Amino acid sequence: MTYVYKGIGASPGMAAAQVFVYHQDDYVPAESKTQNPESEAARFKAAIHEVRAELEQIRNATEARLGADKAEIFEGHLMILEDPDLIDAVLEKVEGEAVNAEFALYAVSRSFIEILSQAEGEYLRERAADVRDVCGKIMNRLRGTEQQDLSSLTGEWIIVAEDLSPSDTAKLNLDCVKGLVTEIGSRTSHSAIMARSLGIPAVVGAGPQLRQVETGAWAVLDAVEGQLLVNPSEEEQARFTEKKGRYEQRQAELAQWVSRSTATLDGHHVELAANIGKLEDVQKALDNGAEAIGLFRTEFLYMGRSTLPSEEEQFKSYKYVLEKMEGKPVVIRTLDIGGDKELPYLNLPKESNPFLGQRALRLCLERPDIFRTQLRALLRASRFGNLKIMFPMIAVKSELLEAKRLLAEERSKLVAEGAELAENIEIGMMIEVPAAAITADLFAKEVDFFSIGTNDLIQYTMAADRMNETVSYLYQPCHPSILRLIRIVIEAARKEGKWVGMCGEMASDETAIPLLLGMGLHEFSMSAGAILPSREMIGQLSREAWSVLADEAADLSTQEEIQSFVRKQKPGGQN
């Protein structure tokens, strides 16, 4: 009998092999009193020293294997070993309560993990896995035990586990491991990121029912659809083999577009850029032929920690991305905290509707100490590449002018300090608020570019929380109201000789791309994996033809009518 386990396709691909169930040790130590707490504390410090050496070795091996950007994950793990909130708390428990190091570590780390696991933001919840991984390594050192070593596997296997730590994933033998399936996790969990980096098909978040699977069972993994079939029938195996062949052929077809520029059928060039949310995303953007970084979300620098990042830490991250892109444009968005992204250590007051509250630039203007530090770091990094600075969540002109004033002040201070900065840095703003879209002609005189953030623009225009499933039907990228707002923004920019990009999910929407192209959008920024299919599509479209068709589409009444219209007009559509 075939058993089907469904989850999230986190790293695309397909594989067929036996299952290897990776068991992780859920060790719960007993509490015991010690007559020599100083000795227990020394034992704990020695374990940390050993784990630090282990992580540094894994980091160096990962850098040699996958590059410095992939090894950045382990920098975060090493930082956990330096976190006084965690490490000092364990030592205080050992010395103050005279308990064994194992129990103190377990009690303190469990508290940390529970707090992070219950956080509203997905990023913080995923940091719980990092703390669990690092503290597990310390615990193993204290106990003198080792976890299963996946690097020693022979044969061909699909790994099934509750979760895999980055260090587990980094050590995988790619000749043996054909795929990964985990009980927990998301597309942005570290195991998913590492799987994509290694090119291993992976499905995450398959749920606790995955515990029924046993080592040795034959399975087929479809990480495109996000499912694992255990004990497939001959008919199911045959269908899988046929689908795998089609998938591989499609990937080969898309690969030819990696090194090409993005041009329409009638010779108009547009820029396909990548959205990134962490340093390790840069290489994937380049691997998929990104011509720019259209949105660098800087929130990762601030989240999953107990203090604000320093100017130097931010500078190094911005410099790394700018150098990695080798002169290609990099649009870095200033801090966009608020809404569904929180920083607990700022102790901000709870808001009844945080998406309409003090978020993004509003918060930065309220806390100029945080904002000025980021602006200084950005300015210092500017000489290492083609930097463009973008301000989010602007509704009124005074917000933009104040942000520009603070930026100019920090530039003057750095010049006075003798810092070397880029001469010309383009300054832009996101169009996310309907008020900004409608008055885009006024803003266009004050910026060098616009970037339309459709994720928020749609929810604010439709008055529908995009996180609320009960009103998800109102999240309509191709609704006439959205298309008309976008057209207003592009026209306003055109009159001032400015360019317009889009960094929301709509930029890679198959229905939206022809319409946006026809309206005159200059830059489409999207997840790296969407770049090649989008480039292929744009190469089959005429911008001149769609400039007429886009106007016709915007005059239709509903999103459904517009989608049907686009399908019929696209190459191969039904007439």
N, C-alpha and C positions, 0 to 999 in steps of 0.2 A: 504493500500500500504506500502511495506517495504522500508525504507530509510537506505542506507548503508553509514557509515562514516569511512573512512580509515585513519589510522595514523601509529605510530611506536609502536610496542609491547614492552613496557618498563619493564613490570613485568609480567611474564607468568602466565596463568591461564584462567579459563572460569567462567562466572557467568550469571545468568538470574534473573532479578528483574525490579522493576519500576525505572524510571529515577527521580533523584532529581537534578534540575538545581540550582547550587550555584552561586548567583549573587554577584559580588564584587563592592563595591562603588567607582566609579570614580569621587570623589569629587574634584571640582575646586573652591578654595576659592576666594572671591573677595579681591582686595587690599583695605585696609583702613589705613589711617594715625592714629597714636596714639600720644597723648600728654605725654604718660608715657612709653617710650621704655624700661626703666628698669623693669617695671612691666611685659611687654610682654616677655622680656628675662627670667625673673624669672618663668613665666608660662611655657615657653618652657623647661627650665631646670627641672621643676617639672614633666613635661610630660615624659622627658627622664628617670628620676628616676623611675617613675611608670612602664614604658615599660621595664626597666632593671629588675625590680622585677618580672614582668610577664614572661619575657624570662628565667630568672633563675628558676622560678617555672616550666616552660615547660621543660627546660633542665633537671632538677632533676627528673621530672616525666618520661621523655623519657629514662633517664639512668636507672631508676628502672624498666621500662617496657621492654626496648630493649638492654640495656647495654651502657657502657661509649662511645664506638665507634660511636654509632648512635647519641648520644647526642652531639658529636663534631660539628655537623652542627650548633648548637645554639651558640657555642663559636664564630663562624664567625659572627653571628648576633649581639652578644654582642660587638664584636670588632667594628662594624659599629657605635655603640653608642659612641665609644671612638675616632672615626676618626676625627681628627681636620680639615681635608679638607672639611668635610661635616658639622659637628656640629659648628665649629667656623665660617664657612661661613654664616650659618643661623643667628647666633648671631650678626655677623657684619652687616648683612642686616637689622635686626630688629633695632639695635642701630644706625647704620649709616644713614638709610633711614627713620627711625621712622615709620615702617610699622608693621602690625599685624603679630604675630608669624605664623599663618596658611599660609598666603601668602608667607612669607619668606621661610618656609619649602618647600612649593610646588615649588617655583621658583628654589631653589637650588637643591632639590632632582631631579626635572625633568631634569635639566642640567646633573647631574650625570648619570641618567638612560639613557638618550639619547646617551651620550658618550660611556657607556658600551655596549649598545644595538648595536652600530655600529662598535664595535671592530671586528677585523678579527678572533680572536680566540674564539672558542665556550665557553671555560671556562669563559672568561671575559663577554661574552654576557649573560651567565647564572647568573653572579653576579648581573646583573641589577635587576633580580627578588628578590634577597636578599635585595637590597637597597629599592626596591618598598615595600616589605613586612614590613621591619622595620620602614620606614617612614610612611607607612600607619597606623601602630600601634600608632606612635607618634601623627599623625593627629587625630586619633580617640580619643585619650586622650585630645587633645586640644579642640576638638568639644564636648566631653562628650558623644560620641556615641560608640556603639559596632557593630562589624560585626556579620553576622549570625554565630551561634555556631553549628558546625556539630556534636559536641559531644553529643548534646541533641536529635539527631534523634532517632525515634523508627520505627520498621518495617524493611524491607529489601530494600536497594536502590543501584543503580549504580549512583555515583556522576558524574555530567557533569559540567565542569567549564572552564573558560578561562585558568586558572592555579590554582594550590593549593600551598600555602606556606608550608614550612616544619612544621610550628606550626599548621596550619590547619590539615595537614596530620597526625601529631603525636597525635592529640587529637581525631582521628576518633574512633568511637565505632565499633569494628570489628564484633560484633554480628549483626550490622545493615548495615554496608557498605560492599557490595560484590564486588565492582569494581570502578575504576576511569577512566574517559576519559577527557582529557584536549585539549583545542584548540591549545595551544603552548607547547613548551618544547621538550626535547630530552631524550635519554636514560641516560644521565649523569646529567640531571636537578635534583634539590633536591627533587621535588615531586616524580620523578621516583625512586630515591634512597630510599626514605622513604617507598614507596609502596613495593619495593622489600624486604625491611627489615621487613615490617609488613606482607608480604605474600599476598598482595592484588593484584589481576589482574589489570593491568593498561595499557592504550593506551594513548600516548601523541602525540602532533603535528597533531591533526585531522583537523585543519584548521577552518577558520571563519564560514564555513557552519554548524558547530556544533551549532551555535546560533539558528538554526531552531528548535532544540529539546525542548520539553516542559515537565515540571514536570508532573509525573503521567503516561507518556507513558511507555508501556512495551518494554523491550529491552533485547537482549542477547549480551554479551561481549565476544569476542574471542581475548584475548590478546596474543595468540600464533601467529595468523595470523595478528593481529593489526587492528581489525575492530569492530565496533559497529553496530548491526542491530536493528533498531527501528521499532516496529510493525511488527515483523516477522510473516510469514504465518505459518500455522500448519506444512506444509512440511519442512520449514526452521527450525522451532523449533525442529522437530523430528531429523533432520540431526545434529543440534547443540547438542542435548542430547546424541546422539550416539557418536559424536566426543569427547564430554566432558568425557564420560566414558572411551574411549580409551586413552585419555590424562592422566587421573587419574591412570589408570592401568600402563601406561608407567612410570609415576613418581614413583609409588610404586616399579616397577622393578629396576629402577635406584638407589633408596634409599639403596638397599642392598649393593651397592658398596662403600658407604661412608667410612666405617671403614676398608676396605680392602686395602692392599698394592697393588701397580701396578706391575703385573707380566705377562709375556707372557705365551702362551700355553706350551712352552718348558722350563719354569722356570726362565727366565731372568728378573731381576727387573729393571725397569726404574722409574724415579721420575716424578710425575705429580705435577706441581707447579701452582700458581696463579699469574697473573699480577694484581697489585693494583695501584690506582692512588690517593687514599685518605685514611685517617685512618679508615673510616667506612667500607671500603672494606675488612678489615682483617677478621672480623667475618664471612662474607659470604664465604670467602676462606676456613675457617675452617669448616663451615657448609657443604661445598661441598667436604670435604675430601682432601683438599690440603695437600701435603706432604712438601711443602716449599712455600716461596714467591720467584718466579723466576725473578720478575721485580717489584721493588718498584719505581714508577715514583715520583721524589721529586718535580716536577714543581709546584704542588698545593700549596706548602709552599710559593712560590714566586709570584703567580698570584692572581689577584683580590684584590690588595692592592696598596698602594702608596709608600711603602718603602720596603727595603730588610728585610727578616726575620733575627732575631738575632740568635746568636750561641745557646743561651739557648732555644729559641723556637724550633729550629731544633732538638736540643738534646732531648727534651721532646717527640717530635714526633717519632724519631727513637727509643728511649727507649721503647715507648709504643708498637710499632710493634714488636720489638724483644722480649719483655716480653710476649706479647700476643701469640706469636708463640711457646713459651716454649721450646726453644732449637732447633726447626726445622730451617733449613737454611733460611736466609733472604738476598737476593741479592738486594742491594740498589744502584741504578744508580745515579751517580752524575748529577748535573744540566744539563738538555738537552733543553735549550732555543734556539729559532731560528726556521727557517722554517715557520711553521704555528703557532708557539707559541711565543708571544711577551711579553716583560716587558716594558710598556710605560715609566715608571719612570727611566729607564736606559738611555733614550734618545739616543738609538743607531742609527747610520745613516741608512737610507733606502737603501736596496740593490735591484738590478734589479732581482736577482735570489737568494732569501734567503736560499733555500734548498741547494745551492752550496756555501753558504757564511760562515760568521763567526757565527757558531752555535755550541751548545753543548760544547765539550771539547775545541774547538778552542776559544770560547768566554771565557771559564774559565781560559785558559792559558793567554789570553790577559788581563783578570781582576783577577789577583791572590788574590786580597783582598776579592772578593766574594768567590772564590774557597777555599782559606785557611779557611774561616769561616765554610764552609760546612764540610771540611775534619776534622777540630777540633771537630765539633759536632758528626760526625760519629765515630771518634776514642773514644770519651768520652762515647758514647752509647755502644761501642763494648762489654763491660763486661757484658751486660745484656742479651746476647743471642748469636746466631750463625750468626754473621754478615759476609757478603761477599761484598766487594766494587767493583763496576764496572764502568769503564770509557766508555762513548759513543763517537761515530763518530770519531774513530781514522783511519787515512789513512797512516801515516808514523811512523816509529819506534821512531823518536825523540819526537813525541807528547806523546807517552806512557812513555818514559823514564823521560820526564819533569814532568808529572803527578805523577809518582812514587817518584820522587825526592821531590816534594812539600809535598807529603804525609809523607815521611820519616822525613822531617824537622819538620812538625807539631807534629809528634809522639815524636820526641826528645824534643821539647819544652814542651809538656804535661807531659812527664816523669820527666823533670827537675822541673816542677811545682808541682810534687807529685801526679799527676792524676793516677787513677787506670785504666789500659787498658787491653784488651784481649791480650794474648801472641801472638797468631797466627791468623791473619785475611787474608783470601784468597783474592787475588787481580785479577780481571779479566777485560776483555774488550769486547765490543760489536763488532761483525763483521757485519758492515752495508755497507762498502765501498768495491767495487770489488778489489781495490788495496790491502786491508787488507786480503781479502779472498785468493787471489792468493799468497800472501807472508805469509800465516798463519804459515808456518814452522819457519819463523824468529821470529814472535811474540810469538809463543808457548814456546820459551825458556825464555820469560820474564814475563809470567803470570801463574796463577794457573788454569784458566778456560777461555773458550770462551762462549759468548752467542750470537747466530745469530739473528740479528734483521731483519727479512725478509721483513718487511714493506718498509724499506729504501733500503735494498739490492736489492730487485726486481726493484724498481723505478730507481735506479742508473744503474743497469745492463741493463735494457731495455730502458733507456733514455726516460722514460715516467712518467710524474708527476702524482702521485697517486691521486691527488686532481682534476685532469682534466678529466672530463667525456668523452671528445672527443677522448682520447687515453686510456680509461679504458680497452679496449680489450687487451692491451699490459701488463696489470698487471696479469702476469701468474706465480703463485707460482710453478707449476709443469713443467715449461718449461725446456728442457734439460740443458740449460745454468745455471739455478738456481740450479738444482740438482747436476750438476758437481762442481759448486763452493762449495756447502755444503759438498760434498764428499771430496774435497780438504782440507777443514777446519777440518773435523772430522779425516781424516787420519793424518794430521799434528799434531793434539793434541794427537792422540793415540801414535805416535812415541815418544812423550815427556812424556807420562804417565799423561796427563791432561784430564779433562772432558769437554764436550761440551753440552750446553743447547741451547734452541731456545725460544725466547720470542715474536716473531712476530705472526701474525694471522695464519700463515701457520702451527703452532704447533698443532692447533686443526682441521686442514683441513682433512676431511675423506679420501681423496685420498692421501694426503701427509703422514699421520701417518704411514701406513705400510712401505712406502719407507724410511722414516727417521729412523724407528725402524731397518730396514735392514741395513742401513748405519752405525748404531752404536750410534745414538744420545742417550745421557745419561738422559737428562732432557727436558721435554716438559712443557713450561709455557704458560698459556692461561687464558682467562676470567674464573671466578669461575664457571659459569653456564655450561661451556664446559667440566669440569673435569670428571664428572661421565659418560657421553656418551663415552668419550675418553678412560677411564679406562675399560669400558665394551668391547670396540672394541679391545684394546690391549690384553685383556685376551683371545681373540679368535684367536690371531695371533701367528705364530712361528717365532721367530727372525732368527733362522738359515735358514728357508726356504726363508724368505724375504731378507736375505743378498745376496742371489743369484738373486732373482727377482728384487731387486733394481738396480743391475748392468745391467740387461737386459733392465729395464725401461729407464735408463739414456742413453742408446744407441738408443732409438727411436727418431724420428725427431720432433714431435710436442707435445704440451701439450695435445691435444685431443687424440692422440694415447696413451699417457701415462695414461690418465684417463680411457680410454677404457680397457687398459691392466690391470690396478689395479682392476677395477670393476670385470673383469672376474676371477682374481686370488683370490679375497677376499672370505671368507666363504659365501656361498649363492650366489656367483656371477654367471654370465652366461658364460658357457664354450662353 
